[in-house]
Amino acid sequence: MESSGQSSGPSALQPPPSGQATPPASQATPPVTSESSGAPSSGEFEYDVPMALAYKQLQREFSSKFRTAKSNYRKEIIKKALSKEAAIAACPDGMNPTIWAAFVTREFRPEVVQRNAKNASNRKMNTIGHTLGRQKYAQIRYKKKQKNPNVKVRREDDWLTVLNASDGSVLESARVAYEQVKSVKERKAIEASARGEEDTDEVIDLEGDVLVEVFGKDKKGCTRAVGSQISPAQVEHICCGW
């Protein structure tokens, strides 16, 4: 978005049509200040954003905003509606009624209702928050390796990383577990050094590493700090090259 450095009127943004004289500065649209009342007029700015840049921004932000919008609609409208018909009738302002009806119809399908209830139950059991979002642990490790190819990374390091907020502080819900894992990690490092063992990279010991000592062995179907849909058996097969 571009704005004029001297005047906020359209004449300051683009030349006048051919054959039309440029208006004097005294007749230009006055700039809008914090004291101005009312919304700014549409002629004060001219959008000049390259399509490639706009599309890239849209790709980065659309998915999260779309998920947030769906979640809000479920909480504020669908869960409070007594029936599917009532939810369809409560179409939000600005929403296409046809699209809204299709969304509500899908939300009332038995398999979707069952899945949402299961997901809600699983979220309640997860008392340790994280900042992983939609990223994968592999992406977290990849970013670390991009910054420092020689950094030694184990799965407990990735697990600790996703418990930090954007300002570097540890999430309150994860503070106790964070300190436990960090303490065991430091103790194991001292013990390994005393035995003269060299610090190696990409080590995953599903029988007795730091996370196993703190939380116990991983359950069937998921592996901490690796993936929620990657089983311990799959991890062992990959590590052994089977």
C-alpha positions in Angstrom: 0.0 0.0 0.0 1.4 3.4 -1.0 0.5 6.8 0.4 1.6 10.3 -0.6 4.4 12.0 1.2 2.9 15.5 0.8 -0.8 15.0 0.2 -3.3 12.2 0.8 -5.5 13.0 -2.1 -5.8 10.9 -5.2 -3.9 13.6 -7.3 -0.8 12.9 -5.2 -0.9 9.2 -6.0 -1.4 9.2 -9.8 -1.3 11.8 -12.6 -4.6 13.4 -13.7 -6.3 12.1 -16.9 -5.0 13.5 -20.1 -6.2 17.0 -20.9 -7.1 17.8 -17.2 -5.1 20.3 -15.3 -3.5 19.4 -12.0 -5.5 21.0 -9.1 -3.5 23.4 -7.0 -2.2 22.2 -3.6 -4.8 24.3 -1.8 -7.6 22.2 -3.4 -6.0 18.8 -2.7 -7.7 16.5 -0.2 -6.4 17.4 3.3 -4.6 14.7 5.2 -6.4 12.8 7.8 -5.1 13.2 11.4 -6.0 11.7 14.7 -8.3 14.7 15.3 -10.3 14.0 12.1 -13.8 12.6 12.6 -15.3 9.8 10.6 -13.8 7.0 8.5 -11.1 7.9 6.0 -12.3 8.3 2.5 -11.4 5.7 -0.1 -9.4 8.2 -2.1 -6.7 8.6 0.5 -4.8 5.5 -0.4 -4.2 3.4 -3.5 -3.5 -0.3 -3.1 -0.5 -1.3 -5.2 0.5 -4.7 -3.8 2.1 -7.2 -6.2 -0.1 -10.3 -6.7 2.7 -12.7 -5.8 3.3 -10.9 -2.5 -0.4 -10.8 -1.6 -0.8 -14.5 -2.5 2.2 -15.5 -0.3 0.7 -13.6 2.6 -2.6 -15.2 2.1 -1.1 -18.7 2.0 0.7 -18.0 5.3 -2.3 -16.7 7.2 -5.4 -18.1 5.7 -5.3 -21.6 7.2 -5.0 -20.4 10.8 -7.7 -17.8 10.4 -10.0 -20.3 8.7 -9.5 -22.8 11.6 -10.1 -20.0 14.2 -13.3 -18.9 12.4 -14.7 -22.5 12.3 -13.9 -23.0 16.0 -15.7 -19.7 16.9 -18.8 -20.7 14.8 -19.0 -24.0 16.6 -18.7 -22.5 20.0 -21.0 -19.5 19.5 -23.7 -20.8 17.1 -23.7 -24.6 16.4 -23.2 -25.8 20.0 -25.9 -23.4 21.2 -28.4 -24.3 18.5 -31.2 -26.7 19.5 -31.3 -28.2 16.0 -29.6 -28.1 12.6 -32.4 -26.0 11.2 -31.9 -23.5 14.0 -28.2 -23.3 13.3 -28.8 -22.8 9.6 -31.2 -20.0 10.4 -28.5 -18.3 12.6 -26.4 -17.5 9.6 -23.8 -14.8 10.5 -23.8 -11.4 8.9 -21.8 -11.3 5.7 -21.8 -15.1 5.3 -23.2 -16.6 2.1 -26.3 -18.6 3.3 -25.6 -21.4 0.9 -22.1 -21.9 2.2 -23.2 -21.6 5.7 -26.0 -24.2 5.3 -23.4 -26.6 3.8 -21.0 -26.0 6.7 -23.8 -26.6 9.3 -25.0 -29.7 7.6 -21.5 -31.2 7.7 -21.1 -30.3 11.3 -24.3 -32.2 12.2 -23.2 -35.4 10.5 -22.9 -38.2 13.1 -19.3 -39.1 12.2 -18.2 -35.4 12.5 -20.0 -35.0 15.8 -18.3 -38.1 17.1 -14.9 -37.0 15.9 -15.2 -33.5 17.4 -16.3 -35.0 20.8 -13.3 -37.3 20.7 -10.9 -34.5 19.9 -12.3 -32.4 22.7 -11.9 -35.2 25.2 -8.3 -35.8 24.1 -7.5 -32.1 24.5 -8.8 -32.1 28.0 -6.4 -35.0 28.9 -3.5 -33.1 27.6 -2.5 -30.9 30.5 0.9 -29.8 29.1 0.6 -27.0 26.6 2.9 -26.4 23.7 3.6 -23.9 21.0 4.1 -26.4 18.1 0.9 -25.3 16.4 0.5 -26.9 13.0 4.3 -27.5 12.6 5.9 -30.9 12.8 8.8 -31.8 15.0 10.8 -32.5 11.9 10.3 -28.9 10.9 11.6 -27.7 14.3 14.7 -29.8 14.0 15.2 -28.7 10.4 15.2 -25.0 11.5 17.7 -25.7 14.1 20.0 -27.4 11.6 19.6 -24.5 9.2 20.8 -22.1 11.9 23.7 -24.4 13.0 24.5 -27.5 11.1 26.7 -28.8 13.9 24.2 -28.5 16.7 23.5 -31.7 18.6 19.8 -32.4 18.7 17.9 -35.2 20.5 14.2 -35.6 20.8 14.2 -34.1 24.4 15.7 -31.0 23.0 12.9 -30.7 20.4 10.3 -31.4 23.2 11.7 -28.6 25.4 11.8 -26.2 22.4 8.0 -26.3 21.8 7.3 -25.4 25.4 8.8 -21.9 25.0 6.5 -19.0 24.2 7.5 -16.4 21.6 9.2 -14.2 24.3 11.3 -17.1 25.4 9.4 -17.9 28.6 8.2 -21.4 29.5 4.5 -22.0 29.3 3.0 -22.1 32.8 1.1 -25.3 32.2 4.4 -27.0 31.2 6.7 -25.5 33.7 6.9 -28.5 36.1 7.4 -31.0 33.3 9.9 -28.7 31.6 12.1 -28.5 34.8 11.9 -32.3 35.3 13.0 -33.0 31.7 15.7 -30.4 31.9 17.0 -31.7 35.2 17.2 -35.3 33.9 18.8 -34.2 30.7 21.6 -32.4 32.6 22.2 -35.4 34.9 22.4 -37.8 32.0 24.9 -35.5 30.3 27.1 -35.4 33.4 26.9 -39.2 33.7 27.8 -39.7 30.0 30.7 -37.3 30.3 32.0 -39.2 33.4 31.9 -42.4 31.4 33.9 -40.8 28.5 31.0 -41.2 26.0 31.0 -38.8 23.1 28.0 -36.7 22.5 26.3 -38.0 19.4 23.5 -36.6 17.3 20.1 -37.9 16.4 20.0 -40.5 19.2 16.6 -41.9 20.0 16.6 -44.4 22.9 12.9 -45.4 23.3 13.9 -47.7 26.2 15.6 -45.3 28.5 16.2 -41.7 27.2 15.3 -38.5 29.1 11.6 -38.5 28.1 11.2 -42.2 28.9 12.7 -41.6 32.4 10.3 -38.7 33.1 7.1 -39.9 31.4 7.5 -43.6 30.9 7.6 -45.5 27.6 5.7 -44.1 24.7 2.2 -45.6 24.1 1.4 -47.5 21.0 0.7 -45.3 18.0 2.6 -42.2 18.9 6.1 -41.1 19.9 6.8 -38.0 22.0 8.8 -35.3 20.1 8.6 -37.3 16.9 5.0 -37.5 15.8 1.5 -38.1 17.2 0.9 -40.7 14.4 4.3 -42.3 14.4 4.6 -45.4 16.5 7.7 -46.4 18.4 8.0 -49.5 16.2 8.1 -47.2 13.1 10.8 -45.1 14.7 12.9 -48.2 15.5 12.5 -49.4 11.9 13.7 -46.1 10.5 16.6 -45.8 12.8 17.7 -49.4 12.0 17.1 -48.9 8.2 14.7 -51.7 8.0 
